[in-house]
Amino acid sequence: MFISYRYCLLLFCCSITLTSCNWLSDLFGDEPDKPFIFQEQERIYLGVVAFNDTISISPISKDLQQSATFINNKQNDVDATSLCYAVSKGITLFNQQSLPIFDKIFIVSFTDGQDNVSSLLYKSDGKLIPQANVYNQAHNDLISKTGLISYAIGFDGKEIINETDMRKLVVSPGTYETANNTTIETVFKKIANSVLASSKNFTLITQNGIYTAEYPKYFRITVKAKPNKDESTVYSDEIFGKLVGTTFTVTDWGNHSVSFNDNQPVTGIVQNKKMELPFNKLKFTKQNGNSNDNYECFIQEIIVEVSYSGNDYHIDTEDSSVSGDISKKIGIVLVLDCSTSLGNAFGNVKNSAVEFIKVLSQTGK
């Protein structure tokens, strides 16, 4: 039987193509990437406020998938920016009924331009705020919420960002960050990690023993902190305490920068020849310039030294150390610009905001 040269060549090419497809299938798999599944958290709660000429809200919830879906469904189809009003409304979400008592609360705001309509929205709430003062109004709302830490992101796109105004939306140890279409995901992840790092509970773990009023165990604890995670300036304060039985009492608060457990004695729990002393609500605060306001710093390091005489303190990591984990309940509100000026970058912004949530989800278990 005669088979043409062209027919043989066609069969040969098809054979190569099918072989190549099978090889690629073996290498990469037949199934497309599976969608990320957000696990409901017991300690991480998130809400979202999206804005352009008005706002829309996804209430604070531990259902992180709900927040991600809300963001993915947003469109940037209106050319207006109500950033400050959205921030003020975001703060009120922490007043929702049925929410737990949070150990830490955060606002993370993102925009690519200057606010231009918040005055009208404040007016609808009965507040006569001139447009020139909307950043001051948002700032006052932020600092009036006890314990709130706030971050702000300015996106380098088509619009002009006024850094002075944006910094009014920051409450230490939160930071102001700039981003572009290339760096936005990295910036969102950086803030997520900073939120988690500043939300740790610390536990002093020490060797169990018989500690009496006459023969207690003494501690010198040095806490080092920064104004925020990226600062080079490092503050330090020492506190002294003693352990009698299972009760740890501070005998000297140093410069009073450090506080924990509402300044009350800490009761330890014995676990496998070790005693765990939880330093709940551990904070390092500094005075804000010449004002009477204090701001919370980012805790960088805790050094524990022990003594049985009240003198000659030394480090013994086999005997005593401090561990930190994400055991606090934290509430976060993400304030997200959905204006048309973001253009085609809006898809990347949404993806980066969802990556922010993924970091919280994976670390907050």
Buried (B, 14 or more C-beta within 10 A) or exposed (E): EEEEEEEEEEEEEEEEEEEEEEEEEEEEEEEEEEEEEBEEBEBBBBBBBBBBBBBBBBBBBBBBBBBBEBBEEBEBEBEBBBBBBBBBBBBEBBEEEEBEEBBBBBBBBBBBBBBBBBBBBBEEEEEEBEBEBBBBBBBEBBBEBEBBBBBBBBBBBEBEBEEEBBBBBBBBBBBBBBBEBEBBBEBBBBBBBBBBBBBBBBBBBBEBEEBEEEEBBBBBBBBBBBBBBEBEEEBBBBBBBBBBEBBBEBEEBBEEBBBBBEEEEBEBEEEEEBBBBBBBBBBBBBEEEEEEEEBBBBBBEBBBBBBEEEEEBEEEEEBBBBEBEBBBBBBBBBBBBBBBBBEEBBEBBBBBBBBBBBBBBEBBE
